[in-house]
């Protein structure tokens, strides 16, 4: 099996969340990111994130929507916090064309052996969407929800 091959099937997919997905899950309970968290609460998947992603989400919430910042702690009850990736893996992620603030996210997803990295950042992750890098598939939020059988109303 090559480095870009599909991972072995698991009972539940392991979805690594980019900071923008964490941020979005805190804004409105009816939105897609909140639906992903609800599906995880129901056992449909495991949600993962890194301290870097959590820090970025918290910082952006406190700057832009401070009254929603406390919701992040509620969202994080459903998320498994994974360790940051080593520098060599962050460097590898940067070589995929990601800026300094996003390379640690992809690297941590790879380190965590996630099945997918869920992102809403089309500006930086757009060229990687749909690709599998070291067994982690980069997906948009809508694709992650479809994977779990969620149908939007």
N, C-alpha and C positions, 0 to 999 in steps of 0.2 A: 504494500500500500504506500503510495507516494505521499509527500507532504501536503498535497492539495486535495487528497481524497476525502470522501465523506467519512465522518467519525463513526464508530460503532454505535448502533442504536442504544439509547438509554430509556429508562422508564419515563423520566421527565427531562425535557430539554433544560439546559443550563444557559440562561440568557444574561449576558453581561450588559449593564446599562451605562450608556454615555451620560455625562452630566446633564445634557439638555433633556433627556428623558426623565431623569429624576426631578429636574426643575419643572417640567410640564406636568408631572403627576401631582404636584403641589398646588397648581393653579385652580383647576376646576375638576370636581369629581366626575363630571360627565365626559371628559375628554378621553382620548385613546390611551394616553399614558396611564391614567388612573385605572382604566379597564385592564391594562396589563398587570398592574399591581393587584387588582381584585382577582384576576385569574390565578395569579401566584398564590394569593391567600387561600384560594380554593383548591390548591394542589396541582394545578395544571403545569407548572414549571417552577424552576428555582431561579430566583433573581440574584444576580451578583453585581457588585460594584467595588471600586477601589477607593481608598481614602482621597485620592486626587479628584476623582469624579464627585464624591460627596462634598469636598471642599469647594469645588467650582460651583456646584449647584447651590450650596448654602450662600456663598459669596454673592452670586447673581440674584438669588431671592432677596437677600438682605438689602442689596442695592436698589433693586427694581420694584419688589413687592414685599416689603418688610412684614406686612400683616399676614402673608402666607408662609413666611419662613418657618414657623413652628410646625407646619404640616410635614416638613421634611422628616422630622423625628418619627412621625406616624408612618410615613412611607418606608422608612428604614427598618421598621419592625419586620418587614417582609423581605428584606434584602440581606444577603450574606456578604459581609465586608471581607474582601480578599486582600492579601498583601500586595504591595506595589511590586512591579516587575524589576528585575535587575537592570542595571544601566545598559548592558550589552543588548538586551531585548528591546529596550526603549530606543536605542540607536538603530536597531534593525527596523523598528516600526517607522522611525523617521526617514529611513531610506525608501520607504514606500510612498513618500511624498507628503507625509503629514507634518503639520507645523508642531512646534515644541509643546504646545498645550494639549495636543491630541495624540501624539505618539505614546505617551504613558498610558492612555486609555486602551489602545489596541494592544500594547505590550502586556498590560495587566490582564486583558481578556485571554490572551494566548497563555500566559502564566497560569491562569485559573482553569485552563482547559475547558473554556466555555464552548458551547455549540455555536453560539452566535453573539455578535456584538450588535446591540440595538441602538441606533442613533437617529437623530433628526437633523444632524449636521450635514446637509447636502453640499455646503460650500467646501468643506475639507474632506469628508468621507465619500462624497458623491462618486468620484472615479473608482472607488473600491466597492460600492454597493453591488451586492450580488456575487462578489468574489469570495473565495475561501482562501484565507491566508493562515498557514500552519494550523489547519483544521477548524479555524474560526470563520464562520460566514458573516460578512458584514451585511446587515439588513436594516431597512427602514422599519419604523414602528408598525406601520400597516402590514408589512410582511410578517413580522413577529406575531401579530395578532392573528393573521390568517393561518400561520403554522399551528396555532393553538386552537383553531376552529372557531374563532370569534368572528361573528358577522356584524358589521356596523349597520345600525338602523337607518 
